[in-house]
Amino acid sequence: MIGKFEELYRNVPDPWEQEKVVSQAEIYALFCIDSLRNIDTVIDLGCGTGRFTSEIAKLTEAKTFGFDISQTAIEKAKNKYGGSVEFQQMELPTLTFDDNSVNLVVCSQLFWYVF
């Protein structure tokens, strides 16, 4: 499975960057909800090349982590957005955080590939 994603990120221009699938306005609308304004830590599972993850980091000012199965995607994310987000290549079952240490988990780009 990992090889499939590595090939995708090496050989195909990033469709999320080109199409702007999720606009900044849509992301902003999500975080205008009162209950999400004061979040401290966010994780984005299946972050790909980090576009959506970086927008979350800008809008929330929370400590933000992006995880993806593809090392190539993570390298692209680090090169483009690494200053504001901590990106790591990792399979999701190995992900560990302390209890109650994450305020928001985002999986918006992951579901395309799981189902």
matplotlib code that plots the C-alpha trace (Angstrom):
import matplotlib.pyplot as plt

x = [0.0, 2.8, 4.4, 1.1, 1.2, 4.9, 4.4, 1.4, 3.3, 6.4, 4.8, 1.6, 1.4, -0.3, -4.1, -4.9, -2.6, -3.8, -7.5, -7.7, -10.2, -10.9, -10.8, -9.4, -12.9, -14.3, -11.5, -12.0, -15.8, -15.0, -12.8, -15.3, -17.3, -16.9, -16.1, -13.0, -11.5, -9.3, -7.7, -4.1, -3.2, -4.4, -3.5, -4.2, -4.3, -3.5, -2.2, -0.6, 1.5, 0.3, -1.8, -4.9, -2.8, -0.9, -4.2, -5.4, -2.1, -2.5, -6.1, -5.9, -2.3, -2.4, 0.5, -0.3, 0.9, 0.5, 0.9, 0.9, 1.9, 3.9, 7.5, 7.5, 4.3, 5.9, 9.1, 7.0, 5.0, 8.1, 9.7, 6.7, 5.1, 7.5, 7.9, 4.4, 3.6, 5.4, 5.1, 5.9, 5.7, 3.8, 1.2, -1.9, -2.0, 1.4, 0.3, 0.5, -0.4, -1.1, -4.7, -6.5, -3.6, -5.2, -8.2, -9.0, -8.3, -8.8, -9.1, -10.5, -8.1, -7.8, -11.3, -10.8, -8.3, -9.8, -13.3]
y = [0.0, 2.5, 2.0, 3.1, 6.4, 7.0, 6.5, 8.9, 11.7, 11.3, 11.2, 13.3, 17.0, 17.6, 17.9, 19.5, 22.4, 22.8, 22.6, 24.3, 21.7, 23.3, 27.1, 29.2, 30.6, 27.1, 26.4, 29.8, 29.1, 25.9, 27.6, 30.5, 28.1, 29.3, 25.9, 25.6, 29.1, 28.2, 24.9, 24.2, 21.1, 19.8, 16.6, 16.1, 12.4, 11.7, 15.2, 14.6, 17.5, 19.7, 22.4, 21.9, 21.3, 24.6, 26.5, 25.0, 26.1, 29.6, 30.0, 28.4, 29.3, 25.8, 23.4, 21.5, 18.0, 16.4, 12.7, 10.7, 7.3, 8.7, 9.8, 11.7, 13.7, 14.5, 15.7, 18.0, 19.2, 20.0, 21.9, 24.0, 24.4, 23.0, 26.2, 26.2, 22.5, 19.4, 16.8, 13.1, 10.0, 7.5, 4.7, 5.7, 2.7, 3.7, 7.2, 8.0, 11.1, 11.4, 11.3, 14.6, 16.2, 16.9, 19.2, 18.5, 15.6, 16.3, 13.5, 15.4, 14.1, 10.6, 9.3, 9.5, 6.6, 4.6, 3.9]
z = [0.0, 0.9, -2.6, -4.3, -2.4, -3.0, -6.7, -6.7, -4.9, -7.0, -10.4, -10.2, -9.6, -6.4, -7.2, -3.9, -4.7, -8.3, -7.7, -4.3, -3.4, 0.0, -0.1, 2.7, 3.2, 3.8, 6.4, 8.0, 8.3, 10.1, 12.7, 13.3, 15.4, 19.0, 20.4, 18.2, 18.7, 21.6, 20.5, 21.4, 19.5, 16.1, 14.2, 10.5, 9.6, 6.0, 5.4, 2.0, 0.9, 3.8, 2.1, 4.3, 7.4, 6.9, 6.6, 9.9, 11.5, 10.3, 11.3, 14.8, 15.8, 17.5, 17.6, 14.4, 13.3, 9.9, 9.4, 6.2, 5.0, 2.1, 2.8, -0.5, 0.5, 3.9, 2.3, 0.0, 3.0, 5.0, 2.1, 1.5, 5.0, 7.5, 9.6, 10.9, 11.1, 12.3, 9.6, 10.0, 7.9, 9.9, 9.5, 11.6, 13.9, 15.3, 16.2, 19.9, 21.9, 25.6, 26.7, 26.4, 24.7, 21.3, 20.8, 17.2, 14.8, 11.1, 8.5, 5.6, 2.9, 4.3, 3.5, -0.2, 0.1, 2.9, 1.5]

ax = plt.figure().add_subplot(projection="3d")
ax.plot(x, y, z, "-o")
ax.set_aspect("equal")
plt.show()
